[in-house]
Structure formats: structure tokens, C-alpha cells
Amino acid sequence: MNTNFIVNDYVLIWNLLFQASISENIYKLKQRIWDTYKEEYNALYNDKNSIVADYKNFIPNDDTIYNILLENKDYDKIRKLAEKHRIEIMRIWDKNKKETDAFFKNISRLKIADHTIFVVSKELNIIDYPSHNCMIIGKEIDKKNTLKILLDINKKVLFNNIKKYREGQHRFKDAIVELALNEYATRLTGRSFYQSGKPELSSLKRWLYPYWLMYLGVPKGELANYMMRDKIVFELDKYAYEKELKKMNIEEFIDFCIRNQRYIVREKKSIEML
């Protein structure tokens, strides 16, 4: 997956107008615009999809409000900070590009289209995925855990490139996407991240874990090493080694787990978190 990180005025202005206000000045400006151009303000709400679909050629039906923001001194400062945020994200992304490429090629095994990632003000604290080949992001980067921004981006990309599942099945998708991110973080850092994630998914992840290792292509003789690495123990002799799993992509693996859930999720199996 190739990525293009950009700051686009229309995307940034749209989010300043329709997301929570990031400052008192922006709040007051939005209020003045609303009082004067209420109809035009409402009409702008539908612009988002048109902007991201063809941002290079987008021309608004009415540019009055966009121009008000573009000519505002506070907007100039916000745009410069968004550009700085873009550079920060790109540095982290480029530093870890090899591992990220491997995540999509070897862990998800999905063909992911090239993505445009629109960077906005980090004060907006958003990560939005309006279409299958673009994302809008503006989030504070944790200086103690800079890789979190990578996990946030790739989780959003992966999740939205896997088909939707009906009620009762989507928890398998949630758990397996989290397992993929656990493995990605483990490979990025050299230490296991399998103990992290949403508590409500932990039990299902434990049941799925033996099959997940088979999906990753871990040889049968090395399963015990992975169990100790990730501190998840199961009884090896109770699992037939499913060789076909390593030939699947992640969506096919989710389908497999849903079809076979009555055999996978069995409370009598001995699987423990150390």
C-alpha cells in the first residue's frame, strides 16, 4: 500500500466547521458564520465526500464560507500546525515502512489500494475513513509510544478493507483484526503485544490464538515457543494442525473461524494467559 500524506484546505476547513471547535476563536468564528450564512453552512455538510473523492479538482458550489476561513489569521496558524503534524506522521511512517508493507502483505494478505491520508489539526482528535482509499487523521502523537499512530492508521485501513459481517459474527472480525495488530506491534518492537487490546475480546482471542498461529504459518514444532513469547498457553495435542490456514488471507480466515466456531470456542479446552 502506497500512501500520500497531504494537507488539503477544503478537508481541513470542513473538519474545522463540523467537528468540535478546537479553540475559543474558532468557536466564535463558526458562530458568526452560522448567524450570517445558516443556509450555506448547512449545505456545506454534504461536501466532504465530494472533496475526498476528487480533491485535486474539487470546486465548491459556493465558496463564501471557505474563503472566510482561508482569509482568517487563525486559520493560517492552524494550517501551518497541520503541515507540521503531517511531517511528524510521515517520519514515523517512513521509518517503519518496511514492517508496515509486511503487515499488509504477510499478515493481512489483502490487496490494499493506494491511500490518500488527509492530515488535519491534531487538536481535532479524529481518525475518519470516508472511503476505501482515503483517511482523515488528526491525533496527538504519544511521544512515549509513537508507534500508536501507526496502529491507529493501519487498524482503520485493515478494518475497512474487510467485508462487513452480520450481528453475532462481527466479534470474530474485531478479534482477528486485533490479533493482526498484536502481531504487527510485536514485529515492530521485538516484544509481544498479545496481552494488549480490548478486554471484551480477550477470551475470544485466546480461543482463536492456536488457529491464528497456524494462519501465520508458524511450524508445528515452534508453536510452543510462540506460546511462551505471547504468554498464552494451550494444549498442543488437542489441536490438529490446519495446514490450509496459511494459504488464506485474513478475510478467508475470519470466514473459516465463523464456520467452525462451535469447534473453536469450547470452554473445556485448556487455554490460559500466563
Secondary structure, 3 states (H helix, E strand, C coil): CCEEEECCHHHHHHHHHHCCCCCHHHHHHHHHHHHHCHHHHHHHCCHHHHHHHCCCCCCCCCCHHHHHHHCCHHHHHHHHHHHHHHHHHHHHHHHCHHHHHHHHHHHHCCCCCCEEEEECCHHHCEEEEEECCEEEEECCCCCCCCCHHHHHHHHHHHHHCCCCCCCCCHHHHHHHHHHHHHHHHHHHHCCCCCCCCCHHHHHHHHHHHHHHHHHHCCCHHHHHHHHHHHCEEECHHHCCCCHHHHHCCHHHHHHHHHHCHHHHCCCCCCEEEC
